[in-house]
Amino acid sequence: MLAQIKNFNVLATNSDKKNALLILEKGLAAATPDVALQKIIKKNKLELNSDIIFLSKYKRIFVIGLGKAADLMAQSISSKINVNGGIIVIQQNTNSMFKNKNFEILHAGHPLPNMQSLYAAKKIIKFLRQKKNRFYNFFNIRRRFITCCIA
């Protein structure tokens, strides 16, 4: 499990504080995008309630992600699905944790849109128009948004 609390040892000065921090760590780990996506995304397929979409029958899959957790979600998706690339838009002044040469990482204003936000929106529109494929919006978890474009 990846440590969520970076200064855990500094804060855990006694057993009660350590136990409280361990509980908090477990809660934070359970709330990560990867955990939520595990219920939906399996190896090259999506399970949406009673629907199963087998992605192996599609030639190309692209992901578009928006929001603070978009890069982590794209990383999780890419680990289970053969993704050809996409665009990820994250909050300005942050670094993406997702490194993939087939993805373009853009930044945008948060909480208020700015010129970077407009630029990112135009890039996504252009990207989608170039693909001319069938689009399938496969999840929207707690205001986090990812779209999968399959062809």
C-alpha positions as CSV (number, residue, x, y, z in Angstrom):
1,M,0.0,0.0,0.0
2,L,1.3,3.4,-1.0
3,A,1.6,5.7,2.1
4,Q,-0.9,8.5,1.8
5,I,0.3,10.4,4.9
6,K,3.9,11.6,4.1
7,N,4.8,12.7,7.6
8,F,3.3,9.6,9.3
9,N,6.3,8.9,11.6
10,V,6.5,12.6,12.7
11,L,2.8,12.6,13.7
12,A,2.7,9.1,15.2
13,T,4.2,10.1,18.5
14,N,2.3,7.6,20.6
15,S,0.3,4.4,20.1
16,D,-3.1,6.2,20.0
17,K,-1.9,8.6,17.3
18,K,-0.3,5.8,15.4
19,N,-3.6,3.8,15.5
20,A,-5.6,6.8,14.4
21,L,-3.2,7.5,11.5
22,L,-3.3,3.8,10.5
23,I,-7.1,4.0,10.3
24,L,-6.9,7.2,8.3
25,E,-4.4,5.6,5.9
26,K,-6.7,2.7,5.3
27,G,-9.6,5.0,4.6
28,L,-7.5,7.1,2.2
29,A,-6.3,4.0,0.4
30,A,-9.9,2.7,0.0
31,A,-10.9,6.0,-1.6
32,T,-8.3,6.1,-4.3
33,P,-9.5,6.0,-7.9
34,D,-7.7,2.7,-8.5
35,V,-9.9,1.0,-5.9
36,A,-13.1,2.4,-7.4
37,L,-12.0,1.4,-10.9
38,Q,-11.3,-2.2,-9.9
39,K,-15.0,-2.8,-9.8
40,I,-15.5,-1.6,-13.4
41,I,-12.3,-2.4,-15.3
42,K,-11.0,-5.9,-15.7
43,K,-8.3,-7.1,-18.1
44,N,-9.4,-5.7,-21.5
45,K,-13.1,-5.5,-20.5
46,L,-15.5,-3.2,-18.8
47,E,-18.2,-4.4,-16.4
48,L,-21.0,-1.9,-16.0
49,N,-23.8,-3.4,-13.9
50,S,-25.0,-6.3,-15.9
51,D,-23.3,-5.2,-19.2
52,I,-19.9,-6.5,-20.1
53,I,-18.0,-4.7,-22.9
54,F,-15.1,-6.8,-24.3
55,L,-12.5,-4.3,-25.5
56,S,-10.5,-6.9,-27.5
57,K,-12.9,-6.5,-30.4
58,Y,-11.9,-2.9,-30.9
59,K,-8.8,-1.8,-32.8
60,R,-8.1,1.4,-30.9
61,I,-8.9,2.7,-27.5
62,F,-8.3,6.3,-26.4
63,V,-8.9,7.8,-22.9
64,I,-9.8,11.4,-22.1
65,G,-9.5,12.4,-18.5
66,L,-10.4,15.6,-16.7
67,G,-9.9,16.5,-13.0
68,K,-7.5,16.2,-10.1
69,A,-7.5,12.4,-10.2
70,A,-7.5,12.1,-14.0
71,D,-3.9,11.1,-14.3
72,L,-4.2,8.4,-11.6
73,M,-7.3,7.1,-13.2
74,A,-5.6,7.0,-16.6
75,Q,-2.7,5.1,-15.1
76,S,-5.1,2.6,-13.6
77,I,-7.0,2.1,-16.8
78,S,-3.8,1.7,-18.8
79,S,-2.6,-1.0,-16.5
80,K,-5.7,-3.1,-17.4
81,I,-6.7,-2.1,-20.9
82,N,-4.6,-1.8,-24.0
83,V,-5.0,2.0,-24.5
84,N,-3.6,3.7,-27.6
85,G,-3.3,7.1,-26.0
86,G,-5.3,10.1,-25.0
87,I,-5.5,13.5,-23.3
88,I,-5.4,14.0,-19.6
89,V,-6.2,17.4,-18.1
90,I,-5.1,18.1,-14.5
91,Q,-5.1,21.0,-12.2
92,Q,-2.6,23.8,-13.0
93,N,0.6,23.9,-10.9
94,T,0.6,20.2,-10.3
95,N,2.8,17.4,-11.8
96,S,1.3,14.4,-13.3
97,M,2.1,11.1,-11.7
98,F,1.2,9.3,-15.0
99,K,4.0,9.0,-17.5
100,N,3.0,7.6,-20.9
101,K,4.4,9.0,-24.2
102,N,1.0,8.2,-25.9
103,F,-0.9,10.6,-23.7
104,E,-0.8,14.4,-23.7
105,I,-0.9,15.9,-20.3
106,L,-2.5,19.4,-20.1
107,H,-3.2,21.7,-17.3
108,A,-6.2,23.8,-16.5
109,G,-7.4,26.3,-13.9
110,H,-9.2,25.0,-10.7
111,P,-11.6,25.9,-9.2
112,L,-12.0,28.6,-11.8
113,P,-11.4,28.0,-15.5
114,N,-8.6,30.0,-17.2
115,M,-7.0,30.3,-20.6
116,Q,-5.3,26.9,-20.0
117,S,-8.7,25.4,-19.5
118,L,-10.0,26.9,-22.8
119,Y,-6.9,25.6,-24.5
120,A,-7.4,22.1,-23.1
121,A,-11.1,22.0,-24.1
122,K,-10.1,23.0,-27.7
123,K,-7.5,20.3,-27.8
124,I,-10.0,17.7,-26.6
125,I,-12.6,18.8,-29.2
126,K,-10.0,18.6,-32.0
127,F,-8.8,15.2,-30.7
128,L,-12.3,13.8,-30.7
129,R,-13.2,15.2,-34.1
130,Q,-10.0,13.6,-35.6
131,K,-11.0,10.2,-34.3
132,K,-14.5,10.1,-35.8
133,N,-15.3,6.9,-33.8
134,R,-18.0,5.6,-31.5
135,F,-17.7,7.1,-28.0
136,Y,-18.6,5.4,-24.9
137,N,-18.6,7.3,-21.6
138,F,-17.9,4.6,-19.2
139,F,-17.7,6.2,-15.8
140,N,-18.1,9.3,-13.8
141,I,-17.0,8.7,-10.2
142,R,-17.5,11.4,-7.6
143,R,-17.2,14.3,-10.1
144,R,-14.2,12.7,-11.7
145,F,-14.6,12.2,-15.4
146,I,-13.0,9.8,-17.9
147,T,-14.3,9.0,-21.4
148,C,-13.2,6.1,-23.4
149,C,-13.2,6.3,-27.2
150,I,-13.4,3.0,-28.9
151,A,-13.2,2.1,-32.6
